[in-house]
Amino acid sequence: MKALGINVEEKATGPQFATNDVHLAIQALPPLPPPIKGALSGAQNAALDQIFKLRPHLDRLECGALAAKISVPEKKIYDWFWRKRDKMRRDGVPVPPAPPKCGDHFLTEEQYTVLVAEFEKSPVMSAHRENVLTERLGFCGRGVYNWFQAEKLRRKKKTTPKLF
C-alpha cells in the first residue's frame, strides 16, 4: 500500500509520533508549581530541624507549644517528626530512643482522695486543671485525664439499670 501513499499501520493506529517529538513536547510544558496547601515555609522547616536536633521525640505539651509558636497544626508537627525519625532509621542513622512512658501504677491514698474530690467538684476536665493536677499528684502524661474518663464510665455503669 506504500505505492498509494498510505501507510497501513498509520491508518490503523493513528499518526505515530517519534519518541523525540514526545520528549520535546513534555519538556515544552510549563513546570507545575509545588503544592501550596499544607506546605511548610522555609522558616518553619528550619525551626523544626533545630528542635529535632535538640529532641527527636516531643511530648504532647511540647508539640502544642511548638505548634502555637510557628503556627502549624499539632498533627503536622507530629507527622513531620515521625517521618524524620523514620527516614533516619531507613538511612541507617541511629535514632535516640523515646523517653520511657509511665507504666500502670496503683494510686496512693492521697492521690485517690484528691482525684475523687476534684471529680466531685466537676467531672469535666480542662487542660489547665489537668496540668495542675498532674504536677500536684506527680502523674506523667495523660494519667489524670484517663482517670477522669474511667471514673465517668464507672459511675455511669453503676447508675444505669441492667435490662436483662
C-alpha positions in Angstrom: 0.0 0.0 0.0 3.1 2.2 0.1 2.5 2.8 -3.6 -0.8 4.5 -2.9 0.9 6.8 -0.4 -1.0 5.3 2.6 0.8 3.6 5.4 -1.4 0.8 6.7 -0.1 0.9 10.3 -0.5 4.7 10.5 -4.1 4.5 9.4 -5.0 1.7 11.9 -3.4 3.3 14.9 -3.5 6.9 14.0 -0.5 9.1 13.4 2.7 7.9 15.1 5.0 10.4 16.8 8.7 9.8 17.1 9.9 9.4 20.6 12.0 12.5 20.3 8.8 14.6 19.4 7.0 13.4 22.6 10.1 14.1 24.7 10.3 17.7 23.3 6.5 18.2 23.9 6.9 17.1 27.5 9.8 19.5 28.0 7.9 22.4 26.5 5.1 22.1 29.1 5.4 24.8 31.8 6.6 23.4 35.2 3.8 22.9 37.8 4.1 25.0 41.0 4.6 23.0 44.2 1.5 22.2 46.2 0.7 25.2 48.4 -1.8 23.6 50.7 -0.1 22.3 53.8 3.4 23.2 52.7 5.7 24.4 55.4 7.7 27.5 54.8 11.5 27.6 54.9 11.5 29.3 58.4 9.1 26.7 59.7 11.2 23.8 58.4 14.3 25.4 59.9 12.6 25.7 63.3 11.5 22.1 63.2 15.0 21.0 62.2 16.5 23.0 65.1 14.1 21.5 67.6 14.6 18.0 66.2 18.4 18.2 66.7 17.7 19.0 70.4 14.9 16.5 70.9 13.8 14.0 68.3 10.8 13.0 70.5 8.3 15.6 71.7 5.6 15.1 74.2 2.1 16.4 73.7 2.6 19.6 75.6 5.9 20.5 73.8 4.2 19.7 70.5 1.3 22.0 71.3 3.7 24.8 72.3 5.7 24.5 69.2 2.6 24.4 67.0 1.4 27.7 68.6 4.8 29.3 68.2 5.3 28.5 64.5 1.5 28.5 63.6 1.3 24.9 62.3 -1.2 22.3 63.4 -0.1 19.8 66.0 -0.8 16.9 63.8 1.5 18.3 61.1 4.3 18.6 63.6 3.8 15.2 65.0 3.8 13.7 61.4 6.9 15.7 60.5 8.8 14.4 63.5 7.7 10.8 62.8 8.7 11.0 59.1 12.1 12.5 60.0 12.8 9.7 62.5 11.6 7.1 60.0 13.9 8.5 57.3 16.8 8.3 59.7 16.1 4.7 60.5 15.9 3.8 56.8 19.2 5.6 56.2 20.8 3.6 59.0 21.4 6.6 61.2 20.8 5.7 64.9 17.8 7.4 66.4 17.8 8.0 70.1 15.0 6.0 71.9 11.9 7.7 73.1 11.8 8.6 76.7 10.2 5.9 78.9 6.5 6.0 79.3 5.0 5.8 82.7 3.5 2.4 83.3 0.4 1.3 85.1 0.7 2.0 88.8 -1.5 2.0 91.9 -2.8 5.2 93.3 -1.7 6.2 96.8 -4.5 7.0 99.3 -3.7 10.7 99.0 -3.8 10.7 95.2 -7.1 8.8 95.2 -8.8 11.2 97.6 -7.6 14.3 95.7 -8.9 12.8 92.4 -12.2 11.9 93.9 -12.6 15.4 95.5 -11.8 17.1 92.2 -14.1 14.8 90.3 -16.9 15.6 92.7 -16.3 19.3 92.1 -16.7 18.8 88.4 -16.3 15.8 86.1 -15.3 18.0 83.2 -11.5 18.2 82.7 -10.0 21.3 81.3 -6.4 21.5 80.0 -5.3 23.9 82.8 -6.9 21.8 85.5 -5.3 18.6 84.1 -1.8 20.3 84.2 -2.3 21.5 87.8 -3.4 18.1 89.0 -0.7 16.3 87.0 2.0 18.4 88.7 0.4 18.2 92.2 -0.1 14.4 92.1 3.2 13.5 90.3 1.5 11.8 87.4 3.0 11.8 83.9 1.3 12.1 80.6 -2.4 11.8 80.4 -2.9 9.9 83.7 -5.3 12.4 85.3 -7.4 12.7 82.1 -7.6 8.9 81.7 -8.6 8.5 85.4 -11.4 11.1 84.9 -12.7 9.3 81.8 -12.6 5.9 83.5 -14.4 7.3 86.6 -17.1 8.7 84.4 -17.6 5.3 82.9 -17.6 3.5 86.3 -20.2 5.9 87.7 -22.4 5.6 84.5 -22.2 1.8 84.8 -23.3 1.9 88.4 -26.3 4.2 87.8 -27.7 2.5 84.6 -30.0 -0.4 85.4 -29.5 -3.7 83.7 -32.2 -4.5 81.2 -31.8 -8.3 81.3 
